[in-house]
Amino acid sequence: MKDVFLFHADIMQHYRIGVYNYLHSFLKKEGYYLTVVTEGHQAEAKEKIEFPEIVQKFSFFKLMKIVKIGRPWACIIFINHGKRYFFPFLLFLRLTGHRIITWTHGLNLQKRTNILSRLAHHLEHDLCHRIILYSESLKKYLAPSHRLKAWVANNTINLNWFNPEMVDRNEVLKKYGIHTDKNIIYSGRITRRKRVPDLIYAFEYMGDQNAGLILIGPDEDNIMSQQELKNPRIYYLGPVYGREALELLSSADVSCIPGAVGLGIVDAMYCGLPVVTEDVPHGPEIMYLKEGINGFMVPQGDIISMAQKLALLLKDDELRKKIGESARKEISTNGHIDKLCDGFLNCLKSLEKNQKD
């Protein structure tokens, strides 16, 4: 059994617990024992932790001590290189002969043209023995020499435990006081990058008296506090996580994530919802959206086009069902948690081969 330490900087998000539980079990069967080193957990986390963990405030000396005591066979780094301790820790691992894997986007997707940021990523990739990317499309951001040591683990969530078909739609809608026949839903963090006001404007433009708009997620940039939500068919429910969020998604009809698509698309598609978004800089999870097959992408800021696509999906039951089924199929295959685990496993196995890096 080879010990592998995964260093997860900052507070671990609630959904990562399910991912690491599954990844730990998956890798253990293949001879790798995963321990997660983290700085703590999101307060909303309810899932039981089934993987071994070390909880410690990160600093160079504390991380160095953990490695010296634990003596891992390989280290997976899930740390933003903007942290002061990042490069000193990386150099320490390299100089002491540890196998190093960085789990990354390949660059800062919000600063793609920033030369200093790209140089820092290039140095990071150069010092690591392997690179795990969120999606295949991110390879284009790597230097040609670095692509040879890159592996892909499609970024996703462990949703095996939840069955959308077992949700009582009427009960869920009643629980939250939602009285509209058909509903559009947004689920995720509410930040400027997510462009939630665009969705609100598109919904108002539709003017469908039988349609509702459900908004769930923490208002991190105080966007909702600045919106005048006088329409009784707009339901802002605040932060909702885990099973409750998935039940709401399963009880809605269409998902809309106007900007910066992230893991929210996985939740929505798994629950059988078509997804509508805008053509803006997205996260790698946009790979799951197939235009016209499981969702639609409209031009950035085009409120009318967004309203038209949403109205079409609400009105055409047959089309909505067809696209929703395609969405569920996409996540059940390309977005399945086994896809992510296979990427990690193949990367670790490649380190066992005495290939020159």
N, C-alpha and C positions, 0 to 999 in steps of 0.2 A: 504494500500500500504506500503510495507516494503522497506526501503531505503537500498540499497546495494552499497558499494563503492568498485571499482576495482582499485587497485594501480598498475599502469603500469610504471615501472622505465625506465629511459632513454628516448630517442626519439622514439615516436610511428611510426612504419613502415607504409608506405602508405596503404598496404593491410589490416592492422588491423582496419582501419577506417570502411571499409565495414563490417568486422566481428562484431565490436562493435555496429554499426548502427542496424544490424539485431538482435543481442543479446539483445540490449536495448528494441526494439520493441517486441521481442518474450517474454521476461520476464515480461514486463509491462502488457501484457494480462493475465499473471498468478499471478499478484499481487506483483511483485517485481520491484522497480524503481532503475535502474542501473545508477550510476554516475561514470565516469572514471576520475581518478586522474592521471595526466601524466606530464612529464617534457617538452613536446613539440611534434612537428610533423616533419616527414621527409619532406625535402624541395620539393620532387617530388609529394607529396600528392595533388591530384586534387579533390577527392571526397568530397562532402559536409558533414560536421559533423552534425548528427541528434540526437546524444546522449548528455546529459548534461555532461560537463567536467569542471575540475578544473586544470588549468595549473600552475605548481609550481615546482621550483627546489627542489629536494628531500633532506631533512635532517631530523634527528630525531625530532627536535623541531618543524619544519614546518609540518611534518606529524602528530605529536601529536596534534598540534593546529587544523588541518583540521578535525581530528576525534572528538575533543572536541566540535567544533562548529557544525559539521554536524551530530553527534550522529547517525551513521549508525547502522542499525539492524544487518548487517553482513559485514565483510571486506574480500575481495578476494585479496590475495597478489600475484602479478606477478613481483617479485623482486629477482634478483640473491642474494643468501645469502652471497656472497663475499663483498657486500656493507657494509661499516662500520656501517651504521645505521640500518641494517636489524634486527639483533637479539635484540638490544635495543627496536626497534619499536615493534617487535613481543612480547617481554616480557611486554611492556606497554599495548598492546592490551589484552594480557592474564590476567594481573593483574587487569585491569579495567573491566573485564567481557565481553568483546566483542567476538562475534562469529567469528572465524578465519578460512578461507579456503586458502590453498596454491595451486596455479596452476603451475604445475611443471612436469619435466621429471621423477622425483623420485630420480635422481642422476645426476651427471655430466657424460654424455655419453662418453665424451672424456677422462675421468679419472675414469673409472669404478673400477679400482683396488686400487685407492688412498684411504688409510685408513682414513686420516683426512677429506677428502671430504665426504666420506660416513658417518662418525660420525656427521659431520655438518648437512647433510641431515636428519639423524636419529633424531637429536635434533629438527630440524625444524618440522618434521612430528609429533614428540611427543607433541610439543607446540600447534600445530594446531588442530582444532576440525574436520576438513575434509580435504581431499586431492583430487584435480582434476588432473587426468593424461591425457597425450596426446593420449595414446593408451592402450589397454588391456594388451599388452605384457610387459608394464613397471611395472606391479604389482609384477613381480618376483624380482624386486630390492628393494621392501619394506619389512620391518620386518613383520612377520606374524600378529602381533597385529595391525599394521598400515593398513594392507590390508582391515580390517573390516570397516575402515572409508574412503576408497578410492572409487572415482567415476571416470568414464571414459567419456571424451568429445573428440571424435576423432578430432585431429587437422586438420583444413581445412580452406578454404577461401570462402567468399560469392561470388559465380559466377552466381547467379540466373538471373542477369541482362544481361548476355551475351549469345548470341546464335551463336555457331561456324558455323552453317549451313547458316547463313546469310552473311558470309564473302565472298567477291569476291577475290578468290585466285590470279587470274591474276593481278588484280589492286594492291593488296598488294605487290606482288613480284616486279612489275614494279616500284612501289613507292620507293623501297629500292635498285633498280638496280640489282636485283637477276635474272639471266638469265638461270639458270640450271633447267632441267626438274623435277628432284626429289631432295628433300633436307632433310638433317638431321639437327636438331636444338638443341642447348643448350641454355637454358634460366635460368638465376639466377646470384647470386653473383659469381664472378670469384676469388676464393681463392685457396690456396694450397690443402685444404681438398677436393675441388671439382674435382681435377685431370683432368682439362681441357686439358693439353698437351697430355694425353693419348688418348683423342678423336681425337685430331689433328693428332697424329701419326697413329691412326687406319684409319682415313679418307685418309691420304696419301698412306697408305698401300693398300687400296682398289683399287685405281687407276681407278675408274669409271669416265670417262670423261663426263658423263651425270648427275653426282650427284654433289650437292653443300653442303657446311657446313655453317650454319648460327649460329653465336655466339652473344648472347645479354646479357648484364649485366655489372655492374660496375666492373672495374678491381682493386679490393681492395688490392691485393698483387703484383701489377705491373707484372703480369704473361704475359699478352698479349704484353706488351712493350718489353719483352725479346724473343718473338717468331718472327721468320722470316717468315712472311706470304706472300710468293712470289706467292703462288697458287691463280690465279684469281677466283677460284671456292670456296674460303674461304671468307666469308663475316662477318667481325667483325663490328657490328653496335653500340657498346658501350651500355650505359644504356638505356633501353627501358622499360616503365612501363605501367600498366593499360591496357586500351583497345588496344593500339598499340602492346603491347607484346602478348596479346591474339590473335590478328589478325594475327601476324606473326606465332604463333604456329598453328593456324587453317589453314594456307597456306603451312605449311611444311608437311612432310610425316612420319618422325620418330623422336622421341626425344631420346637424349642420355645425361644422367647425370652420368658421370663416378664414382664420389665419393660423399660421404656424402649427400645422398638424403634428401631433406627437402620438403618444400611446393611447390617447382617447379614441383614435380611429380603430384600434384593436378591440376595445370594449364595445364600441358601437356596431362594428361589423359582425363581431361574434354573436351579438344579440339580434342579428338579422336585419340591420337597418342600412338602407342606402345612405351614402354620405355625400354632402354637398360642401364644397370649399372654394376658396379663391386662389387664383394663380399668384401666390406670394412665396417668399423663401420659406420652405417647409423643412421640418426635420426629416430624417431618413425614413420614418414610418410612412411617408407619402407613397412609398413603393407599393403599398397594399392597394392603393386606389387605381382602378382601371377605368378610364373614361368611358362612360356609357354602358359599362358592364356591371360595376358595383357602386357607381357613384358618378358625380359630375364636378368639374372644375370650371368656374366662371372667371372672367377677367377681374383683376384686382379693383375693388371699389365699385364694381358694377352691381349696384343694388337691384336694379330692374331685372337683370339676368338671373340673379340669385333668387329673387321672388318668383320668377317664372319657373325655374327648375323645382323649387320647393312646392309651388302650386301644382305643377304637373305630377309630381310624385304623390301628393296627397289626393289628387283627383283620380288618377289612373291606378286603380287597385291591382290590376293584373301586372302592370309595369313595375309598381312598387314591390310586389311580391317576388317577381322575377329577379330584380336587381338586389333585393334583400337576401334572397337565397344565394346569389352569387357572392355577396359580401360574406355571408357565413362560411361558404365553402373556401374562400380565400384565406380566412383566418384559421380555419380548421386544417389547412394544408401548409401554406407558406408562413402563416403566423402561429403555428402550433409551437408550444414550448419545447418540443423535441428538436425543432429546427435550431433554436438557440443553443440547446445542450450539445447537439451534434457539432456545432461550430467550435465550442469550447473543447470538446473531446478531441476532435481532429487536430486542433492547434496543439494541445498537450501531447498527443501522440507524435506529432511532427518533431517535438523537442527531444524525443527519445532516439530519433534517428541521428546518427552522427554526421549531420550535414553541416557544411560550412555556412555560417550566417553572413 
